[in-house]
Amino acid sequence: MGDLSPHFSRHEFECHGNNCCDHSAPINPDLIQALEHLRDLLSKNNGLHEIPILILSGFRCQNTTNSLGRSPNRNILSDLPPT
């Protein structure tokens, strides 16, 4: 049971890096609604079983991205405040 919807939780959209700067990203309710809709469609097409959608890294802060050796100028970081 999620805290954003029946199947998705805020925890899935937080940075989980070892060197995290404690930033988080706002979560668009339309995204959560679309994910729920996709999950429903996948499960209906499967017939017998619900199909989970796992969010492993819904957000990654700049410190975590840098510690992974990624470019600090990646588009994914363009809306973050400077650290």
PyMOL Python script that loads the backbone (N, CA, C, O; Angstrom):
from pymol import cmd

cmd.read_pdbstr("""\
ATOM      1  N   MET A   1       0.850  -1.176   0.000  1.00  0.00           N
ATOM      2  CA  MET A   1       0.000   0.000   0.000  1.00  0.00           C
ATOM      3  C   MET A   1       0.895   1.239   0.000  1.00  0.00           C
ATOM      4  O   MET A   1       1.766   1.382   0.858  1.00  0.00           O
ATOM      5  N   GLY A   2       0.680   2.111  -0.946  1.00  0.00           N
ATOM      6  CA  GLY A   2       1.503   3.304  -1.040  1.00  0.00           C
ATOM      7  C   GLY A   2       0.881   4.497  -0.355  1.00  0.00           C
ATOM      8  O   GLY A   2      -0.306   4.487  -0.029  1.00  0.00           O
ATOM      9  N   ASP A   3       1.674   5.522  -0.138  1.00  0.00           N
ATOM     10  CA  ASP A   3       1.140   6.739   0.463  1.00  0.00           C
ATOM     11  C   ASP A   3       0.785   7.798  -0.586  1.00  0.00           C
ATOM     12  O   ASP A   3       0.207   8.831  -0.249  1.00  0.00           O
ATOM     13  N   LEU A   4       1.129   7.546  -1.859  1.00  0.00           N
ATOM     14  CA  LEU A   4       0.750   8.445  -2.944  1.00  0.00           C
ATOM     15  C   LEU A   4      -0.458   7.918  -3.704  1.00  0.00           C
ATOM     16  O   LEU A   4      -1.254   8.691  -4.236  1.00  0.00           O
ATOM     17  N   SER A   5      -0.587   6.620  -3.749  1.00  0.00           N
ATOM     18  CA  SER A   5      -1.670   5.940  -4.458  1.00  0.00           C
ATOM     19  C   SER A   5      -1.730   4.515  -3.913  1.00  0.00           C
ATOM     20  O   SER A   5      -0.937   4.154  -3.043  1.00  0.00           O
ATOM     21  N   PRO A   6      -2.657   3.706  -4.412  1.00  0.00           N
ATOM     22  CA  PRO A   6      -2.724   2.336  -3.889  1.00  0.00           C
ATOM     23  C   PRO A   6      -1.440   1.523  -4.055  1.00  0.00           C
ATOM     24  O   PRO A   6      -1.176   0.618  -3.263  1.00  0.00           O
ATOM     25  N   HIS A   7      -0.633   1.840  -5.083  1.00  0.00           N
ATOM     26  CA  HIS A   7       0.537   1.002  -5.358  1.00  0.00           C
ATOM     27  C   HIS A   7       1.860   1.740  -5.386  1.00  0.00           C
ATOM     28  O   HIS A   7       2.890   1.115  -5.639  1.00  0.00           O
ATOM     29  N   PHE A   8       1.881   3.040  -5.137  1.00  0.00           N
ATOM     30  CA  PHE A   8       3.134   3.809  -5.216  1.00  0.00           C
ATOM     31  C   PHE A   8       3.323   4.660  -3.971  1.00  0.00           C
ATOM     32  O   PHE A   8       2.381   5.242  -3.433  1.00  0.00           O
ATOM     33  N   SER A   9       4.560   4.711  -3.540  1.00  0.00           N
ATOM     34  CA  SER A   9       4.891   5.423  -2.313  1.00  0.00           C
ATOM     35  C   SER A   9       5.966   6.490  -2.571  1.00  0.00           C
ATOM     36  O   SER A   9       6.792   6.359  -3.474  1.00  0.00           O
ATOM     37  N   ARG A  10       5.928   7.524  -1.770  1.00  0.00           N
ATOM     38  CA  ARG A  10       6.904   8.615  -1.860  1.00  0.00           C
ATOM     39  C   ARG A  10       8.345   8.081  -1.763  1.00  0.00           C
ATOM     40  O   ARG A  10       9.255   8.617  -2.396  1.00  0.00           O
ATOM     41  N   HIS A  11       8.533   7.047  -0.984  1.00  0.00           N
ATOM     42  CA  HIS A  11       9.867   6.464  -0.794  1.00  0.00           C
ATOM     43  C   HIS A  11      10.497   6.038  -2.126  1.00  0.00           C
ATOM     44  O   HIS A  11      11.717   6.096  -2.280  1.00  0.00           O
ATOM     45  N   GLU A  12       9.671   5.611  -3.085  1.00  0.00           N
ATOM     46  CA  GLU A  12      10.181   5.167  -4.387  1.00  0.00           C
ATOM     47  C   GLU A  12      10.744   6.323  -5.204  1.00  0.00           C
ATOM     48  O   GLU A  12      11.498   6.103  -6.152  1.00  0.00           O
ATOM     49  N   PHE A  13      10.383   7.555  -4.846  1.00  0.00           N
ATOM     50  CA  PHE A  13      10.794   8.733  -5.606  1.00  0.00           C
ATOM     51  C   PHE A  13      11.792   9.592  -4.830  1.00  0.00           C
ATOM     52  O   PHE A  13      11.986  10.762  -5.160  1.00  0.00           O
ATOM     53  N   GLU A  14      12.422   9.029  -3.812  1.00  0.00           N
ATOM     54  CA  GLU A  14      13.446   9.722  -3.032  1.00  0.00           C
ATOM     55  C   GLU A  14      14.820   9.222  -3.443  1.00  0.00           C
ATOM     56  O   GLU A  14      14.971   8.095  -3.915  1.00  0.00           O
ATOM     57  N   CYS A  15      15.816  10.074  -3.258  1.00  0.00           N
ATOM     58  CA  CYS A  15      17.195   9.668  -3.525  1.00  0.00           C
ATOM     59  C   CYS A  15      17.629   8.682  -2.443  1.00  0.00           C
ATOM     60  O   CYS A  15      17.368   8.892  -1.259  1.00  0.00           O
ATOM     61  N   HIS A  16      18.288   7.616  -2.858  1.00  0.00           N
ATOM     62  CA  HIS A  16      18.749   6.593  -1.920  1.00  0.00           C
ATOM     63  C   HIS A  16      20.270   6.460  -1.949  1.00  0.00           C
ATOM     64  O   HIS A  16      20.817   5.418  -1.588  1.00  0.00           O
ATOM     65  N   GLY A  17      20.944   7.521  -2.379  1.00  0.00           N
ATOM     66  CA  GLY A  17      22.396   7.462  -2.495  1.00  0.00           C
ATOM     67  C   GLY A  17      23.103   7.533  -1.158  1.00  0.00           C
ATOM     68  O   GLY A  17      22.558   8.048  -0.182  1.00  0.00           O
ATOM     69  N   ASN A  18      24.327   7.012  -1.119  1.00  0.00           N
ATOM     70  CA  ASN A  18      25.135   7.046   0.098  1.00  0.00           C
ATOM     71  C   ASN A  18      25.608   8.451   0.430  1.00  0.00           C
ATOM     72  O   ASN A  18      25.845   8.764   1.597  1.00  0.00           O
ATOM     73  N   ASN A  19      25.748   9.298  -0.576  1.00  0.00           N
ATOM     74  CA  ASN A  19      26.270  10.644  -0.387  1.00  0.00           C
ATOM     75  C   ASN A  19      25.182  11.680  -0.688  1.00  0.00           C
ATOM     76  O   ASN A  19      25.474  12.753  -1.216  1.00  0.00           O
ATOM     77  N   CYS A  20      23.943  11.361  -0.358  1.00  0.00           N
ATOM     78  CA  CYS A  20      22.799  12.187  -0.729  1.00  0.00           C
ATOM     79  C   CYS A  20      22.838  13.531  -0.003  1.00  0.00           C
ATOM     80  O   CYS A  20      23.245  13.628   1.155  1.00  0.00           O
ATOM     81  N   CYS A  21      22.402  14.560  -0.725  1.00  0.00           N
ATOM     82  CA  CYS A  21      22.362  15.919  -0.166  1.00  0.00           C
ATOM     83  C   CYS A  21      20.985  16.250   0.406  1.00  0.00           C
ATOM     84  O   CYS A  21      20.710  17.410   0.713  1.00  0.00           O
ATOM     85  N   ASP A  22      20.129  15.261   0.552  1.00  0.00           N
ATOM     86  CA  ASP A  22      18.791  15.398   1.135  1.00  0.00           C
ATOM     87  C   ASP A  22      17.821  16.216   0.298  1.00  0.00           C
ATOM     88  O   ASP A  22      16.829  16.720   0.825  1.00  0.00           O
ATOM     89  N   HIS A  23      18.084  16.358  -0.988  1.00  0.00           N
ATOM     90  CA  HIS A  23      17.102  16.987  -1.863  1.00  0.00           C
ATOM     91  C   HIS A  23      16.053  15.947  -2.235  1.00  0.00           C
ATOM     92  O   HIS A  23      16.317  14.745  -2.251  1.00  0.00           O
ATOM     93  N   SER A  24      14.880  16.437  -2.528  1.00  0.00           N
ATOM     94  CA  SER A  24      13.857  15.573  -3.093  1.00  0.00           C
ATOM     95  C   SER A  24      13.193  16.346  -4.219  1.00  0.00           C
ATOM     96  O   SER A  24      13.311  17.569  -4.297  1.00  0.00           O
ATOM     97  N   ALA A  25      12.513  15.647  -5.070  1.00  0.00           N
ATOM     98  CA  ALA A  25      11.848  16.277  -6.197  1.00  0.00           C
ATOM     99  C   ALA A  25      10.344  16.262  -5.958  1.00  0.00           C
ATOM    100  O   ALA A  25       9.815  15.311  -5.382  1.00  0.00           O
ATOM    101  N   PRO A  26       9.658  17.304  -6.393  1.00  0.00           N
ATOM    102  CA  PRO A  26       8.197  17.250  -6.293  1.00  0.00           C
ATOM    103  C   PRO A  26       7.666  16.127  -7.184  1.00  0.00           C
ATOM    104  O   PRO A  26       8.215  15.859  -8.252  1.00  0.00           O
ATOM    105  N   ILE A  27       6.629  15.499  -6.748  1.00  0.00           N
ATOM    106  CA  ILE A  27       6.051  14.377  -7.488  1.00  0.00           C
ATOM    107  C   ILE A  27       4.755  14.851  -8.128  1.00  0.00           C
ATOM    108  O   ILE A  27       3.818  15.257  -7.441  1.00  0.00           O
ATOM    109  N   ASN A  28       4.716  14.795  -9.430  1.00  0.00           N
ATOM    110  CA  ASN A  28       3.543  15.235 -10.172  1.00  0.00           C
ATOM    111  C   ASN A  28       2.428  14.204 -10.012  1.00  0.00           C
ATOM    112  O   ASN A  28       2.622  13.035 -10.348  1.00  0.00           O
ATOM    113  N   PRO A  29       1.268  14.613  -9.506  1.00  0.00           N
ATOM    114  CA  PRO A  29       0.156  13.670  -9.344  1.00  0.00           C
ATOM    115  C   PRO A  29      -0.260  13.009 -10.663  1.00  0.00           C
ATOM    116  O   PRO A  29      -0.738  11.875 -10.664  1.00  0.00           O
ATOM    117  N   ASP A  30      -0.078  13.716 -11.784  1.00  0.00           N
ATOM    118  CA  ASP A  30      -0.406  13.128 -13.090  1.00  0.00           C
ATOM    119  C   ASP A  30       0.487  11.928 -13.391  1.00  0.00           C
ATOM    120  O   ASP A  30       0.041  10.958 -14.005  1.00  0.00           O
ATOM    121  N   LEU A  31       1.751  11.991 -12.958  1.00  0.00           N
ATOM    122  CA  LEU A  31       2.662  10.861 -13.148  1.00  0.00           C
ATOM    123  C   LEU A  31       2.165   9.646 -12.366  1.00  0.00           C
ATOM    124  O   LEU A  31       2.138   8.534 -12.893  1.00  0.00           O
ATOM    125  N   ILE A  32       1.776   9.858 -11.122  1.00  0.00           N
ATOM    126  CA  ILE A  32       1.296   8.751 -10.289  1.00  0.00           C
ATOM    127  C   ILE A  32       0.020   8.161 -10.890  1.00  0.00           C
ATOM    128  O   ILE A  32      -0.147   6.942 -10.926  1.00  0.00           O
ATOM    129  N   GLN A  33      -0.867   9.019 -11.355  1.00  0.00           N
ATOM    130  CA  GLN A  33      -2.102   8.553 -11.979  1.00  0.00           C
ATOM    131  C   GLN A  33      -1.795   7.742 -13.248  1.00  0.00           C
ATOM    132  O   GLN A  33      -2.417   6.708 -13.494  1.00  0.00           O
ATOM    133  N   ALA A  34      -0.838   8.214 -14.045  1.00  0.00           N
ATOM    134  CA  ALA A  34      -0.448   7.495 -15.270  1.00  0.00           C
ATOM    135  C   ALA A  34       0.181   6.144 -14.933  1.00  0.00           C
ATOM    136  O   ALA A  34      -0.077   5.154 -15.617  1.00  0.00           O
ATOM    137  N   LEU A  35       0.999   6.098 -13.889  1.00  0.00           N
ATOM    138  CA  LEU A  35       1.607   4.824 -13.477  1.00  0.00           C
ATOM    139  C   LEU A  35       0.543   3.834 -13.007  1.00  0.00           C
ATOM    140  O   LEU A  35       0.613   2.646 -13.323  1.00  0.00           O
ATOM    141  N   GLU A  36      -0.434   4.319 -12.259  1.00  0.00           N
ATOM    142  CA  GLU A  36      -1.535   3.447 -11.822  1.00  0.00           C
ATOM    143  C   GLU A  36      -2.311   2.928 -13.036  1.00  0.00           C
ATOM    144  O   GLU A  36      -2.669   1.751 -13.096  1.00  0.00           O
ATOM    145  N   HIS A  37      -2.565   3.810 -13.996  1.00  0.00           N
ATOM    146  CA  HIS A  37      -3.285   3.412 -15.204  1.00  0.00           C
ATOM    147  C   HIS A  37      -2.490   2.354 -15.983  1.00  0.00           C
ATOM    148  O   HIS A  37      -3.052   1.353 -16.427  1.00  0.00           O
ATOM    149  N   LEU A  38      -1.184   2.580 -16.144  1.00  0.00           N
ATOM    150  CA  LEU A  38      -0.330   1.606 -16.835  1.00  0.00           C
ATOM    151  C   LEU A  38      -0.340   0.267 -16.116  1.00  0.00           C
ATOM    152  O   LEU A  38      -0.431  -0.782 -16.752  1.00  0.00           O
ATOM    153  N   ARG A  39      -0.247   0.299 -14.808  1.00  0.00           N
ATOM    154  CA  ARG A  39      -0.264  -0.938 -14.019  1.00  0.00           C
ATOM    155  C   ARG A  39      -1.575  -1.690 -14.222  1.00  0.00           C
ATOM    156  O   ARG A  39      -1.581  -2.911 -14.375  1.00  0.00           O
ATOM    157  N   ASP A  40      -2.684  -0.953 -14.223  1.00  0.00           N
ATOM    158  CA  ASP A  40      -3.991  -1.580 -14.456  1.00  0.00           C
ATOM    159  C   ASP A  40      -4.063  -2.222 -15.838  1.00  0.00           C
ATOM    160  O   ASP A  40      -4.549  -3.343 -15.985  1.00  0.00           O
ATOM    161  N   LEU A  41      -3.570  -1.497 -16.860  1.00  0.00           N
ATOM    162  CA  LEU A  41      -3.589  -2.043 -18.222  1.00  0.00           C
ATOM    163  C   LEU A  41      -2.746  -3.304 -18.341  1.00  0.00           C
ATOM    164  O   LEU A  41      -3.174  -4.292 -18.939  1.00  0.00           O
ATOM    165  N   LEU A  42      -1.546  -3.266 -17.769  1.00  0.00           N
ATOM    166  CA  LEU A  42      -0.671  -4.438 -17.816  1.00  0.00           C
ATOM    167  C   LEU A  42      -1.306  -5.633 -17.107  1.00  0.00           C
ATOM    168  O   LEU A  42      -1.233  -6.763 -17.590  1.00  0.00           O
ATOM    169  N   SER A  43      -1.919  -5.376 -15.975  1.00  0.00           N
ATOM    170  CA  SER A  43      -2.535  -6.454 -15.203  1.00  0.00           C
ATOM    171  C   SER A  43      -3.743  -7.029 -15.929  1.00  0.00           C
ATOM    172  O   SER A  43      -3.935  -8.245 -15.926  1.00  0.00           O
ATOM    173  N   LYS A  44      -4.558  -6.186 -16.551  1.00  0.00           N
ATOM    174  CA  LYS A  44      -5.720  -6.674 -17.295  1.00  0.00           C
ATOM    175  C   LYS A  44      -5.293  -7.522 -18.485  1.00  0.00           C
ATOM    176  O   LYS A  44      -5.922  -8.536 -18.786  1.00  0.00           O
ATOM    177  N   ASN A  45      -4.218  -7.107 -19.165  1.00  0.00           N
ATOM    178  CA  ASN A  45      -3.722  -7.875 -20.314  1.00  0.00           C
ATOM    179  C   ASN A  45      -3.101  -9.198 -19.890  1.00  0.00           C
ATOM    180  O   ASN A  45      -3.055 -10.143 -20.678  1.00  0.00           O
ATOM    181  N   ASN A  46      -2.628  -9.272 -18.663  1.00  0.00           N
ATOM    182  CA  ASN A  46      -2.017 -10.498 -18.164  1.00  0.00           C
ATOM    183  C   ASN A  46      -3.076 -11.525 -17.778  1.00  0.00           C
ATOM    184  O   ASN A  46      -2.821 -12.729 -17.815  1.00  0.00           O
ATOM    185  N   GLY A  47      -4.243 -11.059 -17.415  1.00  0.00           N
ATOM    186  CA  GLY A  47      -5.335 -11.983 -17.114  1.00  0.00           C
ATOM    187  C   GLY A  47      -5.405 -12.456 -15.687  1.00  0.00           C
ATOM    188  O   GLY A  47      -6.341 -12.099 -14.971  1.00  0.00           O
ATOM    189  N   LEU A  48      -4.444 -13.253 -15.243  1.00  0.00           N
ATOM    190  CA  LEU A  48      -4.544 -13.898 -13.940  1.00  0.00           C
ATOM    191  C   LEU A  48      -3.856 -13.162 -12.796  1.00  0.00           C
ATOM    192  O   LEU A  48      -4.288 -13.272 -11.648  1.00  0.00           O
ATOM    193  N   HIS A  49      -2.812 -12.428 -13.083  1.00  0.00           N
ATOM    194  CA  HIS A  49      -2.009 -11.841 -12.012  1.00  0.00           C
ATOM    195  C   HIS A  49      -1.848 -10.336 -12.200  1.00  0.00           C
ATOM    196  O   HIS A  49      -1.815  -9.833 -13.323  1.00  0.00           O
ATOM    197  N   GLU A  50      -1.749  -9.636 -11.086  1.00  0.00           N
ATOM    198  CA  GLU A  50      -1.416  -8.221 -11.143  1.00  0.00           C
ATOM    199  C   GLU A  50       0.054  -8.078 -11.495  1.00  0.00           C
ATOM    200  O   GLU A  50       0.888  -8.857 -11.034  1.00  0.00           O
ATOM    201  N   ILE A  51       0.366  -7.096 -12.300  1.00  0.00           N
ATOM    202  CA  ILE A  51       1.745  -6.839 -12.701  1.00  0.00           C
ATOM    203  C   ILE A  51       2.269  -5.644 -11.915  1.00  0.00           C
ATOM    204  O   ILE A  51       1.779  -4.531 -12.105  1.00  0.00           O
ATOM    205  N   PRO A  52       3.251  -5.843 -11.038  1.00  0.00           N
ATOM    206  CA  PRO A  52       3.799  -4.703 -10.297  1.00  0.00           C
ATOM    207  C   PRO A  52       4.715  -3.856 -11.178  1.00  0.00           C
ATOM    208  O   PRO A  52       5.351  -4.362 -12.103  1.00  0.00           O
ATOM    209  N   ILE A  53       4.769  -2.582 -10.879  1.00  0.00           N
ATOM    210  CA  ILE A  53       5.753  -1.680 -11.484  1.00  0.00           C
ATOM    211  C   ILE A  53       6.633  -1.213 -10.342  1.00  0.00           C
ATOM    212  O   ILE A  53       6.156  -0.581  -9.399  1.00  0.00           O
ATOM    213  N   LEU A  54       7.905  -1.522 -10.426  1.00  0.00           N
ATOM    214  CA  LEU A  54       8.841  -1.151  -9.370  1.00  0.00           C
ATOM    215  C   LEU A  54       9.627   0.093  -9.780  1.00  0.00           C
ATOM    216  O   LEU A  54      10.245   0.127 -10.844  1.00  0.00           O
ATOM    217  N   ILE A  55       9.597   1.095  -8.937  1.00  0.00           N
ATOM    218  CA  ILE A  55      10.378   2.314  -9.153  1.00  0.00           C
ATOM    219  C   ILE A  55      11.646   2.167  -8.316  1.00  0.00           C
ATOM    220  O   ILE A  55      11.598   2.237  -7.088  1.00  0.00           O
ATOM    221  N   LEU A  56      12.765   1.964  -8.979  1.00  0.00           N
ATOM    222  CA  LEU A  56      14.016   1.739  -8.254  1.00  0.00           C
ATOM    223  C   LEU A  56      14.781   3.023  -7.972  1.00  0.00           C
ATOM    224  O   LEU A  56      15.461   3.134  -6.953  1.00  0.00           O
ATOM    225  N   SER A  57      14.669   3.990  -8.872  1.00  0.00           N
ATOM    226  CA  SER A  57      15.405   5.234  -8.705  1.00  0.00           C
ATOM    227  C   SER A  57      14.599   6.357  -9.343  1.00  0.00           C
ATOM    228  O   SER A  57      14.937   6.845 -10.421  1.00  0.00           O
ATOM    229  N   GLY A  58      13.524   6.764  -8.661  1.00  0.00           N
ATOM    230  CA  GLY A  58      12.663   7.807  -9.189  1.00  0.00           C
ATOM    231  C   GLY A  58      13.289   9.184  -9.125  1.00  0.00           C
ATOM    232  O   GLY A  58      12.843  10.102  -9.814  1.00  0.00           O
ATOM    233  N   PHE A  59      14.314   9.338  -8.310  1.00  0.00           N
ATOM    234  CA  PHE A  59      15.022  10.606  -8.177  1.00  0.00           C
ATOM    235  C   PHE A  59      16.436  10.320  -7.706  1.00  0.00           C
ATOM    236  O   PHE A  59      16.662   9.432  -6.883  1.00  0.00           O
ATOM    237  N   ARG A  60      17.375  11.073  -8.230  1.00  0.00           N
ATOM    238  CA  ARG A  60      18.768  10.963  -7.807  1.00  0.00           C
ATOM    239  C   ARG A  60      19.334  12.370  -7.698  1.00  0.00           C
ATOM    240  O   ARG A  60      19.315  13.118  -8.675  1.00  0.00           O
ATOM    241  N   CYS A  61      19.836  12.744  -6.527  1.00  0.00           N
ATOM    242  CA  CYS A  61      20.365  14.095  -6.326  1.00  0.00           C
ATOM    243  C   CYS A  61      21.722  14.260  -7.034  1.00  0.00           C
ATOM    244  O   CYS A  61      22.328  13.288  -7.483  1.00  0.00           O
ATOM    245  N   GLN A  62      22.166  15.491  -7.118  1.00  0.00           N
ATOM    246  CA  GLN A  62      23.418  15.773  -7.824  1.00  0.00           C
ATOM    247  C   GLN A  62      24.610  15.114  -7.145  1.00  0.00           C
ATOM    248  O   GLN A  62      25.500  14.607  -7.828  1.00  0.00           O
ATOM    249  N   ASN A  63      24.649  15.110  -5.810  1.00  0.00           N
ATOM    250  CA  ASN A  63      25.765  14.459  -5.110  1.00  0.00           C
ATOM    251  C   ASN A  63      25.835  12.968  -5.446  1.00  0.00           C
ATOM    252  O   ASN A  63      26.916  12.433  -5.695  1.00  0.00           O
ATOM    253  N   THR A  64      24.690  12.309  -5.451  1.00  0.00           N
ATOM    254  CA  THR A  64      24.662  10.882  -5.777  1.00  0.00           C
ATOM    255  C   THR A  64      25.082  10.658  -7.220  1.00  0.00           C
ATOM    256  O   THR A  64      25.860   9.749  -7.509  1.00  0.00           O
ATOM    257  N   THR A  65      24.570  11.485  -8.132  1.00  0.00           N
ATOM    258  CA  THR A  65      24.939  11.366  -9.542  1.00  0.00           C
ATOM    259  C   THR A  65      26.441  11.549  -9.717  1.00  0.00           C
ATOM    260  O   THR A  65      27.079  10.786 -10.442  1.00  0.00           O
ATOM    261  N   ASN A  66      27.007  12.551  -9.060  1.00  0.00           N
ATOM    262  CA  ASN A  66      28.459  12.790  -9.145  1.00  0.00           C
ATOM    263  C   ASN A  66      29.242  11.617  -8.572  1.00  0.00           C
ATOM    264  O   ASN A  66      30.270  11.230  -9.128  1.00  0.00           O
ATOM    265  N   SER A  67      28.769  11.046  -7.470  1.00  0.00           N
ATOM    266  CA  SER A  67      29.500   9.928  -6.855  1.00  0.00           C
ATOM    267  C   SER A  67      29.469   8.687  -7.735  1.00  0.00           C
ATOM    268  O   SER A  67      30.311   7.801  -7.590  1.00  0.00           O
ATOM    269  N   LEU A  68      28.501   8.619  -8.647  1.00  0.00           N
ATOM    270  CA  LEU A  68      28.424   7.499  -9.591  1.00  0.00           C
ATOM    271  C   LEU A  68      29.245   7.748 -10.846  1.00  0.00           C
ATOM    272  O   LEU A  68      29.287   6.908 -11.744  1.00  0.00           O
ATOM    273  N   GLY A  69      29.909   8.922 -10.907  1.00  0.00           N
ATOM    274  CA  GLY A  69      30.746   9.238 -12.057  1.00  0.00           C
ATOM    275  C   GLY A  69      29.973   9.761 -13.247  1.00  0.00           C
ATOM    276  O   GLY A  69      30.476   9.738 -14.370  1.00  0.00           O
ATOM    277  N   ARG A  70      28.748  10.235 -13.020  1.00  0.00           N
ATOM    278  CA  ARG A  70      27.935  10.780 -14.099  1.00  0.00           C
ATOM    279  C   ARG A  70      28.280  12.248 -14.307  1.00  0.00           C
ATOM    280  O   ARG A  70      28.789  12.907 -13.401  1.00  0.00           O
ATOM    281  N   SER A  71      28.003  12.750 -15.490  1.00  0.00           N
ATOM    282  CA  SER A  71      28.250  14.151 -15.816  1.00  0.00           C
ATOM    283  C   SER A  71      27.355  15.051 -14.965  1.00  0.00           C
ATOM    284  O   SER A  71      26.160  14.783 -14.846  1.00  0.00           O
ATOM    285  N   PRO A  72      27.903  16.106 -14.373  1.00  0.00           N
ATOM    286  CA  PRO A  72      27.083  17.022 -13.570  1.00  0.00           C
ATOM    287  C   PRO A  72      26.127  17.859 -14.417  1.00  0.00           C
ATOM    288  O   PRO A  72      25.259  18.537 -13.866  1.00  0.00           O
ATOM    289  N   ASN A  73      26.266  17.828 -15.745  1.00  0.00           N
ATOM    290  CA  ASN A  73      25.424  18.641 -16.620  1.00  0.00           C
ATOM    291  C   ASN A  73      24.328  17.837 -17.309  1.00  0.00           C
ATOM    292  O   ASN A  73      23.763  18.289 -18.305  1.00  0.00           O
ATOM    293  N   ARG A  74      24.027  16.672 -16.801  1.00  0.00           N
ATOM    294  CA  ARG A  74      22.978  15.841 -17.405  1.00  0.00           C
ATOM    295  C   ARG A  74      21.634  16.550 -17.295  1.00  0.00           C
ATOM    296  O   ARG A  74      21.377  17.257 -16.321  1.00  0.00           O
ATOM    297  N   ASN A  75      20.773  16.358 -18.303  1.00  0.00           N
ATOM    298  CA  ASN A  75      19.455  16.989 -18.309  1.00  0.00           C
ATOM    299  C   ASN A  75      18.627  16.647 -17.087  1.00  0.00           C
ATOM    300  O   ASN A  75      17.832  17.467 -16.629  1.00  0.00           O
ATOM    301  N   ILE A  76      18.796  15.473 -16.565  1.00  0.00           N
ATOM    302  CA  ILE A  76      17.985  15.030 -15.428  1.00  0.00           C
ATOM    303  C   ILE A  76      18.207  15.936 -14.208  1.00  0.00           C
ATOM    304  O   ILE A  76      17.359  15.995 -13.317  1.00  0.00           O
ATOM    305  N   LEU A  77      19.333  16.632 -14.168  1.00  0.00           N
ATOM    306  CA  LEU A  77      19.638  17.493 -13.032  1.00  0.00           C
ATOM    307  C   LEU A  77      19.317  18.956 -13.279  1.00  0.00           C
ATOM    308  O   LEU A  77      19.578  19.785 -12.407  1.00  0.00           O
ATOM    309  N   SER A  78      18.772  19.301 -14.409  1.00  0.00           N
ATOM    310  CA  SER A  78      18.627  20.699 -14.783  1.00  0.00           C
ATOM    311  C   SER A  78      17.683  21.497 -13.900  1.00  0.00           C
ATOM    312  O   SER A  78      17.811  22.720 -13.843  1.00  0.00           O
ATOM    313  N   ASP A  79      16.751  20.869 -13.215  1.00  0.00           N
ATOM    314  CA  ASP A  79      15.808  21.610 -12.386  1.00  0.00           C
ATOM    315  C   ASP A  79      16.169  21.603 -10.911  1.00  0.00           C
ATOM    316  O   ASP A  79      15.405  22.114 -10.093  1.00  0.00           O
ATOM    317  N   LEU A  80      17.308  21.040 -10.553  1.00  0.00           N
ATOM    318  CA  LEU A  80      17.701  20.984  -9.146  1.00  0.00           C
ATOM    319  C   LEU A  80      18.376  22.275  -8.708  1.00  0.00           C
ATOM    320  O   LEU A  80      19.070  22.915  -9.498  1.00  0.00           O
ATOM    321  N   PRO A  81      18.175  22.659  -7.450  1.00  0.00           N
ATOM    322  CA  PRO A  81      18.933  23.804  -6.935  1.00  0.00           C
ATOM    323  C   PRO A  81      20.395  23.423  -6.773  1.00  0.00           C
ATOM    324  O   PRO A  81      20.700  22.252  -6.546  1.00  0.00           O
ATOM    325  N   PRO A  82      21.315  24.392  -6.885  1.00  0.00           N
ATOM    326  CA  PRO A  82      22.736  24.063  -6.715  1.00  0.00           C
ATOM    327  C   PRO A  82      23.025  23.595  -5.302  1.00  0.00           C
ATOM    328  O   PRO A  82      22.385  24.032  -4.345  1.00  0.00           O
ATOM    329  N   THR A  83      24.013  22.686  -5.180  1.00  0.00           N
ATOM    330  CA  THR A  83      24.382  22.191  -3.849  1.00  0.00           C
ATOM    331  C   THR A  83      25.614  22.909  -3.353  1.00  0.00           C
ATOM    332  O   THR A  83      26.086  22.635  -2.249  1.00  0.00           O
TER     333      THR A  83
END
""", "prot")
cmd.dss("prot")
cmd.show_as("cartoon", "prot")
cmd.util.cbc("prot")
cmd.orient("prot")
